[in-house]
Amino acid sequence: MEHHPVPTTVLWDIDGTLVRNATSPGNLYHLALERATGRDLPLLVGHQHGRTDAGIIAEHVRAHDLGDDLIPTVTRHLRDLSEERHRAGEHRTAAPGAVALVTRFAELGWRNGLLTGNSAYRARVKLAGAGFDVDAFDWEHSYFGDEEVERAGVTALAADALAGTRAVIVGDTPRDGEAADAVGIPFLAVATGVYDVDALRHTNAVAIARDCVSDAALIEDAIAALPPLRHEGSAD
C-alpha cells in the first residue's frame, strides 16, 4: 500500500519571531482607543508581548472603565492606523534568517502557516512590509487573534483543525509556549524577541534556537522529529 507522508504545518508567530518587534508596540492600540473615543487619554496599559490584538484592546478599554461595546470600534481604528503607517513607509524588519527558513520549509513540502495575536489583515501588512512574500504562507492553515481575547483560544482552533497531522508553533515568548501547551501542540522557541535563551528554558519548548540563522538546522531537525498531533480524546 502506498504510504502518504503526514502533512507538516509550521505555525509561525509574527511579532518577535518572523519580524522584529516594534520600537513602541503599545502605542498603536492606545491611539486606536483615542480615535474611538475622540479624546486624549492617559496611557494606562503597558505592552505585554505574546497577547492577542483582542486581548490588548479589551485591556485598554477596561483600564479606562469604558464599555466592551467599544471594542469593535477600536479594532477598526487599529486596522486603519496599521494601513496608514504601512502606506507612510513605516515597515517592520524581518528577523535574521526568517525569510530563508520559510523558503526552506516550503521546499521540504511543509506548510508555512501563521499563529499570531494579529488579525489576518495586520499580519499581511507586517509581513509584506518586512519583505516576505505573503503568498509563501498558507492562509487556510493560519490562525489569528483579532477575535480571541486569550491566545489559547487561537491555539485551540489550530489544534482542532490539524489533529492527526504534524504541527508545531514557532514563537518567541513564554505566552506562546503556554498557549501551545494548553492544547497539546509542540512549541519551538526562538530567542529573537524580548526573551533570551535562558528565559525560554522555563518553557516546555522542544528546542530553543538563538535565531533562524545560527540554529536553522536545529529548528528543521526538531520539527522533522515530531510525531503527529493526537486526536482529542485519544489515549496517551
N, C-alpha and C positions, 0 to 999 in steps of 0.2 A: 504494500500500500504506500502511495506517495506521502511523504512527510512534509507538512506545511509548517514553516517556522512560525513561532509565536510572534505577533507584532510587538514592536518595542516603541513606546511613546516616552519621549523625554519632555517633561513638563517644566519649562523654564520660568522662573521668576524674572521680572524685568528690572526694577529699581535695585541697584547694587549688585546685580547678577549679570544681566546682559548689557546694561548701561550703567555708567557711573551715576551715583546719587546726585541730586540737585544740590547746589550750594545752600539754598534756603528752602527746603522742601515743604515746610509747613505753610508758607506764605500764600500759596495759591488757594488753599482751602479757606483761609481767613478772608482773602479778597473776595472769593465767591460768596461767602456769608455776608460780607458788607454790601455787595451788589444786590443780594436778595432782600436785605432789609432797607437798603437805600440810605444807610448812615455809617459813619465811622464807629468802629467797635474796638474795645481793648482786646489785645491778643491774650486769651486765657488758656490756650491749649498748646503745649509743646508737641513737636512732631515725634511720633512713635514709629520706628521702622518696622515693616512687616505687617502693618494694618491694612485693611481694605479701604477703598475710597468711601464706601458706605459707612464703615465704622468710624472713620475720621470725621466725616461730615456730621454724623449723628453726635459725636462727642463735642464738636464745635457748637452745634445748635443747642445742645443741652447745657453746656457750660454757661451760655448766655440766657438760660431759662426761657428759650424760645420753643414753640411747639414743634413736634416731629413732622407736622404737616408742611413745614418749610423745607424739609429735606429734598424733595424732588426739584424745587426751585433752585436750591444751592447746587444740586447736581448739574442742572442745565447750565448755570453760570460757570461751573468748573470746566465743563466741556468748551464753552465759549472762550474762556481765558486760555485754555490749553491751545486752542486753534489760533488765537491771537498771538500768543508767544511764538508758536511754530512759524507763523507767517512773517513775524518780525525777525526771524532768523535766530531765535533763541533755541538752540538744539542741544541735546544730550550727546555725550561721547560714549562710544562703545567700550565696554570693558576689554582689557587686553586679551586677545585670543578668542573672544566670544564669536565673532563673525566666522572665523576659520573653523571653530568647533561645530557650529551649526551646519556649515557646509560639509564637514567630515561626517557628521551623523546622517545627513541626507544621503551621502554616498554609500553609507552602510545599509541604507534602506530603512533607517529608523525615522519615525515621525518626530518633528520638532514642534511640540505643542507649547502652549503658554498656560501658566497658572499664576495669576497675578492679582493684586489688590486693585488694579486699574480696571476701567471699563475697556471694552474692545476698541472703542474709538481712541481713547488716550493711549492705549498700547500701540496702535498703528502710528500715531503721531510721534511717540517717543522712539520707536524702532526705526521709522523712516528717517527721522532727524539725525539719528546716530549712525546712519549709513547701512542699515540692514535692508536686505530685500524682503519686504513683508510677505511676498509670495513663497518665501522659503519656509514659512510656518504653516502648520496645519490648523486652520482656524475652526475646523469642525471638531477637532480634538483639543480645544483650548477652553479655559475656564476663568471667569472674570469676577472681580469683587465689587462691581458697582451696585449690586443688589443684595449682597451678603454682608451683614454687619461684622460677622466673625469669619476669620479666614478658614476655620474648619468647615464652614458651610460650603466654601468653594471646593475644598479638597473632597468633601463628600460627594459632590456632583461628579468629580473625576473618578472616584473610586467605583461609583455605580456604573459609569459608562465603560470603564476599562477593565472590569473584573475578568479574570481568565487570561489576560494579556500581561506582558511585561511593561511596567511603568515605573518611573522614578521622578521625584520632584527635585529640581536643582535650585537651590536658593542660598541666600547669604545671611539669614537671621535665625535665631532660635525660634521665633514665631513660625517661620516656615517649617521647621522641624517638628514643632508641637502639632501643627495642623496636619502634617503628613502622618505623624504617629496616631492621631485621633481616628484615622480611617484606614490604617494599615498599608499606606503607600510608603515605600522606602524613600529616605531623604539623603541627598548628596549635598554636602555643604561646600561653598566656595567663599574664601575669605577676601572677597573683592568689594565688600560693603563696609559698614562701620564696625563689624565684629571680626577680630583676628582669629587665627587658627586655634589659639588656646581657649578663647571664649566659645568657639564652636565645638570643642571637645566635650562640652557639657550636654550636647545633643546626642541623639541616637543615630547620628549620620553613619551610613555605610562606608563613607570615605570623606575626607576633608582635604580639599585642594587649596593650595595657596592662590592660584589663579588658573585661567584656561590656557596658559602658555606653558609654565613650568610643569604643571601636573595634568596636561591634556591626556597623556597615556593612562595615568591613574584613573581619571574620570571615565574614559572609554572602557577600560578593563573592569572597573567596578560595576558599570551598568550592564556590560555583557554577561557578567556572572550572576545577575539577579534572577531568581525564579519568577514565574508568573504570579500575578496577584491572585489571592484566593477569592472565590465567590463568597459573599457574606453567608455565614451560617455553615460553611464547610468546616470540617474537623482540622485541628492543628496538625 
